[in-house]
């Protein structure tokens, strides 16, 4: 855009130089029909001949000033539109008396109007032009030609307004936009731009078209202050407006979805400003809705959590704030998870997740009931384990899939096995293999494995085993609720040289 401003400034300067060329190149010359001795040739003078209100003849310099073809005939109103820019007192209608008009801002340049019956002769006079100024003028005229071509081909509207906000110049793209918007009146602008007089640069958004369901286009207009008005550049931003509307609709949809989510959600944008939160965040953190609606930054958000005692009090809060950048980086990489045990007894799980466009989202989940239940179950398991460890009988529990899930200390001591010492699961086949290796031959092993793995209704049974060291064991096999199987070994007095026998109380 800065390049465009420079081009526009050069365009204005070149326009002034062009007009000066026509003024200067037409040296002071009398308005007589025949040139006097020493006067410049006719082709270097600025003269126009009007008959019956129509331009019928003009010198090449005059036609360059009027920007018309050699054989093009202009009416008086066309001449007035061009020449009144330089000579504000140029008459609107054909005069019948001789007049001499001074150029605006250049008292040494004059336009002479001389009636000749039903015709008029217009001649311009001005100071002579030296060789250096002439060469500089030719360079500026070449630049002017390029600038005019560039602005004529520019795909965006460019226009200039005076102090009264009237359009004094525009490019073809502006004309097309004005016609599409129904602004055919010359000098009016379809863009509602009102820059402040105290500003050097004013940027605004404005729309053209119908707002109620009709076609509507949005533009961003940059207005630059000039000495005698403003220079405006407009750029179509329909895609930007559409993207912003889509984003707003998306956020509204997310807000409606997250409104019933029990997990508190806080989404921060790339500038670490809160852009989205759900009602659960207010319920979980006790933060005021006014505070959250003000879009606080991430540091202010955590400061308020600390003030409300909704986060663990760090030993050194200042260093924790310095470390917050690491927390944000971890959340942006989907690696941040913490459990907060609050002084109130609540327990929160805080999870950080990356958000599109460089943002980050934090989820606050109340896991107090889950933690309480886990602690209670763990306590019950520890109590059960302690009770069973006090029993003299060896106890082992197998799941329905045949995996050892529990055993007491008496079991470890009796068989010399410690399932916790290995990462691999101990199955019923492994366990019976170890028992069988330590006992004298017995027919119960296959039945025991089938009993643990079966899914039909089962009834408990018992059998006697004799270890190789002569110790007698009473083995009790019982089904448990849900499918597991309990195997219990009780030591009995040794029998005198009796073979082990299996006794089933009830077997299906």
KOLFIVEX-323382 format. One line per 5 residues: number of its first residue (from 1); their letters; for each residue x, y, z of C-alpha. Coordinates in Angstrom, 3 decimals. Layout:
NUM> a> X,Y,Z  ...
This chain:
1> xxxxx> 0.000,0.000,0.000  2.936,2.365,0.639  3.975,1.854,-2.978  0.483,2.845,-4.111  0.674,6.002,-2.017
6> xxxxx> 3.989,6.921,-3.614  2.511,6.271,-7.044  -0.482,8.455,-6.213  1.765,11.245,-4.974  3.800,10.997,-8.143
11> xxxxx> 0.596,11.049,-10.170  -0.504,14.293,-8.543  2.895,15.886,-9.043  2.973,14.752,-12.659  -0.493,16.191,-13.316
16> xxxxx> 0.755,19.538,-12.015  3.881,19.268,-14.116  1.850,18.433,-17.211  -0.337,21.459,-16.780  2.741,23.579,-16.157
21> xxxxx> 4.179,22.272,-19.390  1.262,23.542,-21.376  1.458,26.846,-19.599  5.190,27.204,-19.966  5.672,25.868,-23.423
26> xxxxx> 3.206,28.403,-24.795  5.373,31.489,-24.350  3.779,34.873,-24.186  2.243,35.379,-27.605  -0.283,37.842,-28.908
31> xxxxx> -3.744,36.611,-29.698  -3.725,38.150,-33.206  -4.635,35.938,-36.116  -1.150,36.227,-37.597  1.880,35.579,-35.402
36> xxxxx> 4.256,38.470,-34.961  7.933,38.231,-35.913  9.889,36.294,-33.289  6.804,34.494,-31.921  6.860,30.729,-31.480
41> xxxxx> 5.436,28.599,-34.323  1.758,27.765,-34.088  2.363,24.098,-33.190  4.162,25.163,-29.992  1.425,27.528,-28.837
46> xxxxx> -1.729,26.699,-26.841  -4.589,28.059,-28.928  -8.154,26.889,-29.499  -10.793,28.109,-31.970  -14.478,27.655,-31.072
51> xxxxx> -17.324,28.185,-33.541  -20.991,27.958,-32.516  -19.936,26.434,-29.183  -17.900,23.628,-30.812  -14.108,23.268,-30.878
56> xxxxx> -13.235,23.256,-34.562  -9.477,23.812,-34.433  -6.678,23.661,-31.865  -2.923,23.507,-31.790  -1.275,20.168,-30.869
61> xxxxx> -0.335,21.552,-27.451  -3.933,22.569,-26.845  -5.248,19.156,-27.809  -2.759,17.527,-25.419  -4.076,19.741,-22.673
66> xxxxx> -7.671,18.788,-23.528  -6.676,15.115,-23.991  -8.570,14.816,-27.270  -7.819,13.416,-30.729  -6.798,15.715,-33.616
71> xxxxx> -10.175,15.427,-35.355  -12.284,15.238,-32.177  -14.740,18.071,-31.676  -15.620,19.115,-28.151  -18.505,21.292,-27.041
76> xxxxx> -18.137,24.313,-24.767  -19.153,22.316,-21.678  -16.311,19.858,-22.308  -13.840,22.708,-22.574  -15.194,24.264,-19.410
81> xxxxx> -14.849,21.002,-17.474  -11.136,20.783,-18.318  -10.138,24.438,-18.216  -12.105,25.374,-15.086  -9.760,23.084,-13.144
86> xxxxx> -6.918,25.481,-13.945  -8.916,28.701,-14.440  -11.716,28.739,-11.847  -13.301,31.844,-13.442  -13.767,30.167,-16.825
91> xxxxx> -17.306,31.091,-18.006  -19.996,28.437,-18.097  -21.575,29.889,-21.257  -20.140,31.455,-24.378  -18.958,34.997,-23.547
96> xxxxx> -19.491,37.924,-25.884  -16.742,40.131,-24.475  -12.983,39.809,-24.381  -11.651,38.311,-21.125  -8.259,37.470,-19.637
101> xxxxx> -8.223,34.829,-16.891  -5.351,34.106,-14.501  -4.423,30.490,-13.658  -5.056,29.291,-10.119  -1.818,29.498,-8.143
106> xxxxx> 0.141,30.829,-11.162  -0.425,34.576,-11.772  2.103,34.564,-14.669  -0.068,32.266,-16.765  -3.186,33.652,-18.458
111> xxxxx> -5.978,32.472,-20.733  -7.226,35.030,-23.223  -10.791,34.725,-24.611  -11.435,36.848,-27.692  -14.853,36.877,-29.408
116> xxxxx> -14.795,37.020,-33.212  -18.388,37.219,-34.363  -20.012,33.840,-33.650  -16.581,32.379,-32.896  -14.103,32.541,-30.047
121> xxxxx> -10.328,32.338,-29.939  -8.692,31.048,-26.747  -4.969,31.588,-26.261  -2.704,30.791,-23.311  0.407,32.751,-22.441
126> xxxxx> 3.032,32.128,-19.809  6.725,32.444,-18.980  9.263,30.877,-21.285  10.743,27.426,-20.547  14.489,26.903,-20.497
131> xxxxx> 16.226,23.751,-21.764  16.746,22.165,-18.335  13.135,22.580,-17.313  12.036,21.247,-20.677  14.077,18.037,-20.277
136> xxxxx> 12.834,17.525,-16.705  9.282,18.065,-17.920  9.657,15.432,-20.618  10.869,12.929,-17.990  7.917,13.716,-15.742
141> xxxxx> 5.524,13.349,-18.664  6.867,9.849,-19.336  6.385,8.992,-15.653  2.907,10.463,-15.840  2.046,8.196,-18.747
146> xxxxx> 3.139,5.154,-16.773  1.241,6.239,-13.673  -1.946,6.881,-15.606  -1.674,3.438,-17.199  -1.025,1.828,-13.799
151> xxxxx> -4.044,3.439,-12.149  -6.219,2.716,-15.174  -5.363,-0.990,-14.847  -5.492,-1.106,-11.022  -8.104,-3.699,-9.933
156> xxxxx> -9.043,-1.745,-6.790  -10.765,1.645,-6.460  -8.606,4.725,-5.921  -10.039,8.220,-5.583  -9.274,11.651,-4.185
161> xxxxx> -11.640,13.930,-2.298  -11.386,17.601,-1.441  -11.983,19.231,1.917  -15.731,19.153,1.272  -15.465,15.352,0.719
166> xxxxx> -16.349,15.677,-2.944  -14.630,13.349,-5.441  -12.166,15.317,-7.570  -10.375,12.367,-9.186  -10.806,8.609,-9.461
171> xxxxx> -9.621,5.627,-11.465  -11.812,3.389,-13.680  -12.208,0.743,-10.959  -13.850,3.363,-8.743  -16.195,4.325,-11.592
176> xxxxx> -17.246,0.687,-12.056  -17.964,0.278,-8.335  -19.919,3.542,-8.267  -22.073,2.503,-11.238  -22.766,-0.911,-9.703
181> xxxxx> -23.814,0.796,-6.480  -26.109,3.214,-8.343  -23.925,6.320,-7.798  -23.917,7.696,-11.306  -23.696,11.280,-10.063
186> xxxxx> -20.272,12.759,-10.713  -18.429,13.853,-7.595  -20.199,11.501,-5.186  -18.700,8.416,-3.554  -20.475,5.120,-2.793
191> xxxxx> -18.095,4.552,0.136  -19.205,5.903,3.500  -15.792,7.093,4.654  -15.512,9.918,7.192  -11.877,10.254,8.272
196> xxxxx> -11.064,12.315,11.315  -9.437,15.625,10.515  -6.821,14.989,13.208  -5.624,11.753,11.598  -2.911,11.277,9.013
201> xxxxx> -4.091,7.750,8.201  -7.622,6.479,8.661  -8.546,2.817,8.135  -12.205,1.844,8.060  -14.554,-0.861,6.827
206> xxxxx> -17.599,-0.067,4.773  -20.123,-1.987,2.740  -21.776,-1.342,-0.598  -25.126,-2.844,-1.510  -28.217,-3.988,0.314
211> xxxxx> -27.855,-5.202,3.870  -31.227,-7.019,4.010  -30.610,-10.143,2.001  -29.369,-8.408,-1.147  -25.917,-8.438,-2.730
216> xxxxx> -23.428,-6.721,-0.467  -19.706,-6.165,-0.792  -17.317,-5.169,1.968  -14.240,-2.998,1.532  -11.396,-1.873,3.740
221> xxxxx> -10.598,1.743,2.926  -7.265,3.364,3.778  -7.436,7.151,3.666  -4.266,9.281,3.591  -4.306,12.980,4.365
226> xxxxx> -3.260,15.384,1.589  -2.770,19.127,1.650  -6.146,19.732,0.013  -8.139,16.640,0.976  -7.766,12.865,1.196
231> xxxxx> -6.467,10.067,-1.011  -8.399,6.813,-0.612  -7.588,3.191,-1.487  -10.260,0.486,-1.191  -9.683,-3.256,-1.097
236> xxxxx> -12.395,-5.891,-1.269  -12.534,-7.989,1.919  -15.564,-10.179,1.237  -13.451,-13.287,1.922  -12.289,-11.852,5.257
241> xxxxx> -15.823,-10.904,6.294  -17.098,-14.344,5.306  -14.298,-16.042,7.280  -15.032,-13.912,10.349  -18.749,-14.687,10.122
246> xxxxx> -17.975,-18.390,9.768  -15.711,-18.226,12.802  -18.387,-16.453,14.855  -20.980,-19.044,13.864  -18.539,-21.813,14.688
251> xxxxx> -17.844,-20.324,18.119  -21.564,-19.941,18.761  -22.097,-23.583,17.794  -19.273,-24.684,20.080  -20.699,-22.561,22.878
256> xxxxx> -24.096,-24.239,22.546  -22.472,-27.683,22.492  -20.161,-27.011,25.428  -22.945,-25.402,27.467  -24.048,-28.866,28.676
261> xxxxx> -20.545,-30.310,28.999  -19.740,-31.185,32.642  -16.032,-30.607,32.014  -14.983,-26.955,32.300  -13.396,-25.550,29.143
266> xxxxx> -11.233,-22.456,28.647  -9.864,-21.695,25.166  -7.172,-19.045,24.653  -6.165,-17.627,21.271  -2.640,-17.138,19.952
271> xxxxx> -2.384,-13.886,21.926  -3.255,-15.852,25.102  -6.647,-14.131,25.432  -9.692,-16.089,26.604  -12.016,-16.423,23.612
276> xxxxx> -14.304,-19.277,24.652  -15.544,-20.804,27.903  -18.573,-22.794,29.010  -20.810,-22.457,32.094  -19.047,-25.386,33.766
281> xxxxx> -15.930,-23.198,34.064  -17.877,-20.779,36.278  -19.248,-23.658,38.370  -15.872,-25.373,38.809  -13.664,-22.337,39.407
286> xxxxx> -16.056,-19.820,41.010  -14.638,-17.164,38.694  -17.034,-14.242,38.005  -18.749,-14.318,34.632  -17.896,-10.627,34.151
291> xxxxx> -14.210,-11.415,34.557  -14.319,-14.261,32.024  -16.347,-12.181,29.559  -13.691,-9.453,29.629  -11.313,-11.812,27.789
296> xxxxx> -8.504,-11.934,30.369  -5.066,-13.130,29.387  -3.640,-16.418,30.587  -1.619,-14.925,33.458  -4.610,-12.973,34.778
301> xxxxx> -6.722,-16.107,34.531  -4.361,-18.166,36.707  -3.872,-15.241,39.081  -7.620,-15.140,39.657  -7.688,-18.915,40.197
306> xxxxx> -5.025,-18.512,42.856  -6.961,-15.666,44.486  -10.096,-17.823,44.601  -8.029,-20.729,46.041  -8.995,-22.873,43.078
311> xxxxx> -5.456,-24.062,42.424  -2.763,-25.527,44.688  -0.766,-22.801,46.374  2.796,-23.033,45.002  5.707,-22.625,47.363
316> xxxxx> 7.128,-19.906,45.148  4.364,-18.374,43.057  6.691,-15.933,41.306  8.844,-18.728,39.924  5.688,-20.648,39.026
321> xxxxx> 4.523,-17.726,36.902  7.893,-17.729,35.192  7.424,-21.423,34.548  3.979,-20.851,33.052  5.543,-20.463,29.611
326> xxxxx> 6.732,-24.055,29.903  3.202,-25.095,30.870  1.820,-23.322,27.794  4.416,-24.996,25.576  3.534,-28.391,27.036
331> xxxxx> -0.192,-27.737,26.523  0.472,-26.644,22.953  2.217,-29.983,22.390  -0.616,-31.950,24.025  1.689,-33.010,26.887
336> xxxxx> 0.246,-31.142,29.873  -1.759,-33.018,32.508  -1.861,-32.288,36.231  -4.013,-33.234,39.201  -4.833,-30.413,41.601
341> xxxxx> -5.717,-31.301,45.194  -7.442,-28.187,46.465  -7.657,-27.063,50.100  -11.441,-27.457,49.930  -11.050,-31.212,49.420
346> xxxxx> -11.887,-31.127,45.716  -9.640,-32.778,43.178  -9.347,-31.489,39.603  -7.610,-32.972,36.606  -6.186,-30.188,34.412
351> xxxxx> -5.424,-31.059,30.799  -3.860,-28.809,28.182  -4.637,-29.258,24.509  -3.376,-27.376,21.446  -5.907,-25.144,19.709
356> xxxxx> -5.864,-24.172,15.999  -3.949,-21.075,14.935  -1.502,-21.231,17.835  -4.041,-21.168,20.665  -4.322,-23.442,23.677
361> xxxxx> -7.269,-24.980,25.531  -7.438,-26.075,29.173  -9.949,-28.624,30.496  -10.884,-28.670,34.185  -12.437,-31.996,35.205
366> xxxxx> -13.799,-32.589,38.710  -12.551,-36.067,39.652  -13.284,-35.777,43.373  -15.836,-38.611,43.395  -13.583,-40.766,41.232
371> xxxxx> -10.596,-40.188,43.497  -12.738,-40.787,46.596  -14.064,-44.049,45.170  -10.577,-45.141,44.137  -9.222,-44.414,47.578
376> xxxxx> -12.100,-46.293,49.204  -11.624,-49.321,46.959  -7.884,-49.233,47.526  -8.472,-49.065,51.269  -10.880,-51.983,51.127
381> xxxxx> -8.397,-54.004,49.109  -5.640,-53.221,51.575  -7.871,-54.264,54.494  -8.874,-57.478,52.699  -5.271,-58.243,51.877
386> xxxxx> -4.265,-57.647,55.487  -7.019,-59.937,56.787  -6.201,-62.728,54.348  -2.514,-62.420,55.145  -3.407,-63.198,58.750
391> xxxxx> -5.006,-66.512,57.770  -3.046,-69.715,58.186  -4.529,-71.288,55.025  -2.933,-70.620,51.650  -5.444,-68.825,49.411
396> xxxxx> -5.291,-68.171,45.664  -7.983,-66.629,43.404  -8.096,-67.249,39.657  -10.149,-65.272,37.134  -12.556,-66.902,34.692
401> xxxxx> -9.753,-66.761,32.131  -7.501,-68.740,34.427  -5.203,-65.895,35.557  -4.018,-65.627,39.146  -5.459,-62.362,40.481
406> xxxxx> -4.884,-62.668,44.224  -2.943,-64.694,46.780  -2.033,-64.242,50.448  1.239,-64.466,52.294  0.562,-68.049,53.459
411> xxxxx> 0.300,-69.108,49.782  3.676,-67.524,48.995  5.279,-69.223,52.002  3.722,-72.649,51.315  4.646,-72.916,47.638
416> xxxxx> 7.627,-70.590,47.527  5.979,-68.552,44.772  5.722,-64.760,44.444  3.524,-63.720,41.483  4.464,-60.043,41.979
421> xxxxx> 8.115,-60.796,41.252  7.337,-61.339,37.560  5.759,-59.000,35.049  4.077,-61.932,33.330  0.697,-63.160,34.504
426> xxxxx> 0.507,-66.515,36.294  -2.078,-68.827,34.741  -3.833,-71.871,36.212  -1.620,-74.165,34.121  1.543,-72.578,35.555
431> xxxxx> 0.181,-72.741,39.102  -0.975,-76.378,38.937  2.341,-77.306,37.327  4.206,-75.840,40.322  1.841,-77.553,42.805
436> xxxxx> 2.060,-80.887,41.009  5.868,-80.733,40.998  5.856,-80.374,44.810  3.234,-83.102,45.481  2.964,-86.837,45.074
441> xxxxx> 0.913,-88.086,42.122  -2.809,-87.158,42.250  -5.646,-87.278,39.679  -7.141,-83.853,40.624  -4.944,-81.569,38.510
446> xxxxx> -6.794,-81.927,35.227  -10.141,-81.593,37.023  -8.909,-78.467,38.811  -7.853,-76.785,35.557  -11.153,-77.645,33.881
451> xxxxx> -13.102,-76.322,36.880  -11.345,-72.931,36.773  -11.838,-72.496,33.015  -15.433,-73.722,32.760  -18.319,-71.256,32.270
456> xxxxx> -21.257,-73.426,33.338  -22.748,-73.619,36.827  -20.275,-75.052,39.300  -20.309,-76.454,42.822  -17.388,-76.506,45.262
461> xxxxx> -15.414,-79.635,45.993  -12.366,-80.681,48.030  -9.547,-83.208,47.826  -6.524,-84.362,49.825  -2.956,-83.892,48.612
466> xxxxx> 0.333,-85.168,50.014  3.453,-83.136,49.427  6.756,-84.869,48.786  7.938,-83.944,52.257  4.978,-85.907,53.679
471> xxxxx> 2.770,-82.946,54.615  -0.937,-83.530,54.033  -3.018,-80.749,52.497  -6.766,-80.390,52.324  -7.516,-78.601,49.047
476> xxxxx> -10.813,-76.733,48.779  -11.995,-75.429,45.352  -14.972,-73.012,45.389  -16.601,-70.824,42.713  -16.989,-67.100,43.447
481> xxxxx> -19.578,-64.584,42.245  -18.805,-63.309,38.749  -16.814,-66.376,37.602  -13.540,-66.405,39.617  -12.410,-69.525,41.495
486> xxxxx> -11.009,-69.736,45.022  -8.408,-72.427,45.775  -7.531,-72.908,49.448  -4.874,-75.205,50.917  -5.135,-76.246,54.597
491> xxxxx> -2.491,-78.310,56.390  -3.841,-81.505,58.067  -2.179,-84.044,60.447  -0.060,-86.522,58.527  -1.689,-89.935,57.877
496> xxxxx> 0.360,-93.038,58.394  1.532,-94.227,54.959  -1.918,-93.634,53.375  -2.223,-92.910,49.716  -3.891,-89.661,48.829
501> xxxxx> -7.477,-89.977,47.818  -9.756,-87.504,46.116  -13.103,-86.920,47.606  -15.672,-84.858,45.788  -18.558,-83.473,47.739
506> xxx> -20.332,-82.191,44.672  -19.044,-82.086,41.133  -20.917,-81.156,38.010
